[in-house]
Amino acid sequence: MSNLLIKERPMMVIPSLAKKIGLNEAIVLQQIHYWLTKELHMIEGRSWVYNTYREWHDQLPFWSESTIKRVFKTLEDLGYVISGNFNRSKMDQTKWYTIDYEKLKELEEEDEGSFTETQAGLDVRTEQQVVEEIPIAEIVEYLNKKTYSTYKHGTGKTRTLIAARWKEGFMLADFKKVIDKKSDEWLEHPKWSRYLRPETLFGPKFESYLNQKTARSRLREEDFYFDDEA
């Protein structure tokens, strides 16, 4: 019998959740939920869990700490995880986490279909159909063309980030403009070129990238995410 088959407590994740928010994000969200159900730290009616990234790494040893940081940041950006600081010492920057179960419920309800009233009558569309109307493939192909990359448009995390920006009102031209601006600025730089990727370009700084001046500006470290550096 192989030692690689289940003897330890298995880590489970629901495939439909992984499809919506990405596999890594679904695994971390499930792990947070596991600790929250124990109700070890109840604050203002919510259960919270706190761990350092090293302690999370002990629970998720198949990832680096930088990967775990990035996954937590994505979950916070998407609004499914809420962070806080309830440490007794102000010097202690260990982050506390809880899940926004109401927002997660909205994600669950999307499977039941969404209803949009229009002047022409009642337009019944599922969330999947709405996402399919977003030109995700065209956006990713344009990014690949401008940056000589091979990103896949079917990746859950990429689709989630593009869909989030699209729901905020940004259109195809906006995505292309951000890709143009940042590729002109970063493509030939030996270090910054690595940030020409969906999670950086289509993340929370998307609007600031869109509105930045087109002239080349001096690169600053605070413009980048460094949490994935080994």
C-alpha positions in Angstrom: 0.0 0.0 0.0 1.3 3.4 -0.9 2.2 5.9 1.8 0.9 8.7 -0.5 -2.7 7.5 -0.3 -4.9 8.8 2.4 -3.8 8.2 6.0 -3.8 11.8 7.0 -7.0 13.9 7.4 -7.9 14.7 3.8 -8.4 18.3 2.7 -11.6 18.7 0.7 -12.9 21.3 -1.6 -16.1 21.6 -3.6 -15.4 21.6 -7.4 -18.1 24.2 -8.2 -16.5 26.7 -5.8 -13.0 26.0 -7.3 -14.4 26.6 -10.7 -15.8 30.0 -9.7 -13.0 31.5 -7.7 -10.0 29.3 -8.5 -8.7 26.1 -6.9 -6.1 27.7 -4.6 -8.6 30.2 -3.3 -11.2 27.5 -2.7 -8.7 25.4 -0.7 -7.8 28.3 1.5 -11.4 29.4 2.0 -12.3 25.9 3.0 -9.4 25.9 5.5 -10.5 29.2 7.0 -14.1 27.8 7.3 -12.8 24.8 9.1 -11.2 26.9 11.9 -14.2 29.3 12.0 -16.6 26.5 12.8 -14.7 25.8 16.0 -15.6 29.3 17.2 -12.4 29.7 19.1 -12.4 33.5 18.9 -15.8 35.2 18.8 -15.7 39.0 18.3 -18.8 41.1 17.7 -20.8 38.1 16.8 -18.3 36.8 14.3 -15.9 33.9 14.6 -12.3 34.8 13.7 -9.1 32.8 13.1 -5.6 34.2 13.3 -2.4 32.7 12.1 0.9 34.0 10.7 1.7 33.1 7.2 4.3 30.6 8.5 1.5 28.9 10.5 -0.8 28.8 7.5 2.2 27.3 5.6 2.4 24.5 8.2 -1.2 23.6 7.4 -0.7 24.0 3.6 2.9 22.8 3.1 2.5 22.2 -0.6 2.6 26.0 -1.2 5.3 28.6 -0.4 4.5 31.3 2.0 4.5 33.8 -0.9 1.8 31.8 -2.7 -0.3 31.7 0.5 0.0 35.5 0.9 -1.1 35.9 -2.7 -4.1 33.7 -2.3 -5.3 35.4 0.9 -4.9 38.8 -0.9 -7.0 37.6 -3.8 -9.7 36.4 -1.4 -9.7 39.7 0.3 -9.8 41.6 -3.0 -12.8 39.5 -4.1 -14.5 40.2 -0.8 -15.0 36.6 0.4 -12.5 37.0 3.3 -12.4 39.9 5.8 -9.3 40.7 7.7 -8.8 42.6 10.9 -6.3 43.1 13.8 -7.4 42.3 17.3 -4.0 41.7 18.8 -3.3 43.1 22.2 0.0 44.6 21.1 0.0 47.2 18.4 3.4 45.8 17.4 1.8 42.4 16.6 0.7 42.6 12.9 -0.7 39.1 12.8 -3.9 39.3 10.7 -7.2 37.9 11.8 -9.6 36.4 9.2 -13.3 35.7 8.9 -15.5 34.8 5.9 -18.2 37.1 4.5 -20.8 34.3 4.3 -23.4 36.7 3.0 -21.3 37.5 -0.1 -20.5 33.8 -0.5 -24.2 33.1 -0.4 -24.6 35.5 -3.4 -22.1 33.4 -5.3 -24.1 30.3 -4.4 -27.3 31.8 -5.5 -25.8 32.7 -8.9 -26.2 29.0 -9.8 -30.0 29.4 -9.6 -29.9 32.0 -12.4 -30.1 35.7 -12.5 -33.0 37.9 -13.7 -32.6 41.2 -15.5 -35.5 43.3 -16.4 -35.1 45.3 -19.7 -37.4 47.6 -21.6 -38.1 44.8 -24.0 -39.4 42.5 -21.2 -37.8 39.9 -18.9 -34.4 38.7 -19.9 -33.5 35.5 -18.1 -29.8 34.6 -18.1 -27.6 32.4 -16.0 -24.4 33.8 -14.5 -22.5 31.5 -16.7 -24.1 33.1 -19.8 -23.3 36.5 -18.5 -19.7 35.6 -18.0 -19.5 34.1 -21.4 -20.6 37.5 -22.9 -17.4 39.0 -21.5 -14.7 38.9 -24.1 -12.3 37.1 -21.8 -10.6 35.2 -24.5 -10.0 38.3 -26.6 -8.6 40.2 -23.6 -6.2 37.3 -22.7 -5.1 36.9 -26.4 -4.4 40.6 -26.6 -2.3 40.4 -23.4 -0.4 37.4 -24.9 0.2 39.2 -28.2 1.5 42.4 -26.5 3.7 40.6 -23.9 4.7 37.4 -25.8 3.1 35.3 -23.2 0.9 32.2 -23.2 -1.7 32.8 -20.5 -4.9 30.6 -20.7 -8.2 32.4 -20.8 -9.9 29.4 -19.1 -8.0 29.8 -15.8 -10.5 30.4 -13.0 -8.5 33.2 -11.3 -8.0 35.1 -14.6 -11.7 34.8 -15.5 -12.7 36.0 -12.0 -10.5 39.1 -12.1 -11.7 40.1 -15.6 -15.3 39.5 -14.7 -14.9 41.6 -11.5 -13.5 44.6 -13.5 -16.2 44.1 -16.1 -18.9 44.3 -13.5 -17.4 47.5 -12.3 -18.2 49.0 -15.7 -14.8 48.7 -17.5 -15.0 47.6 -21.2 -12.8 45.9 -23.7 -11.1 49.1 -24.8 -10.2 49.8 -21.1 -8.5 46.4 -20.8 -6.5 46.9 -24.0 -5.5 50.4 -22.9 -4.1 49.0 -19.5 -2.3 46.3 -21.4 -0.8 48.8 -23.8 0.3 51.2 -21.1 1.9 48.7 -18.8 3.5 46.6 -21.6 5.1 49.9 -23.0 6.3 50.7 -19.5 7.5 47.3 -18.2 8.1 44.9 -21.1 11.8 45.6 -21.6 12.6 45.9 -18.0 14.4 42.8 -16.7 12.5 42.8 -13.4 9.2 44.6 -13.9 8.3 42.5 -17.0 7.4 39.6 -14.7 4.4 41.7 -13.5 2.8 41.7 -17.0 0.3 39.1 -15.9 -3.5 38.9 -15.3 -3.3 39.0 -11.5 -1.4 42.3 -11.5 -2.9 44.1 -14.5 -6.5 43.1 -13.8 -6.3 43.4 -10.0 -7.3 46.2 -7.6 -4.9 48.7 -9.3 -6.6 48.3 -12.7 -8.3 51.8 -12.6 -5.1 53.5 -11.5 -3.2 51.9 -14.4 -6.0 52.9 -16.8 -5.8 56.6 -15.7 -2.0 57.0 -15.4 -0.2 59.3 -17.8 0.9 57.7 -21.0 4.4 59.2 -20.8 7.0 56.8 -19.3 7.3 57.4 -15.6 10.0 56.4 -13.2 9.4 52.9 -11.9 8.6 52.8 -8.1 8.6 49.7 -6.0 5.3 50.6 -4.4 3.6 50.2 -7.8 4.2 46.4 -7.7 3.2 43.4 -5.6 6.1 41.6 -4.1 4.2 39.0 -2.1 5.0 36.2 -4.6 8.8 36.6 -4.5 10.4 33.5 -3.0 
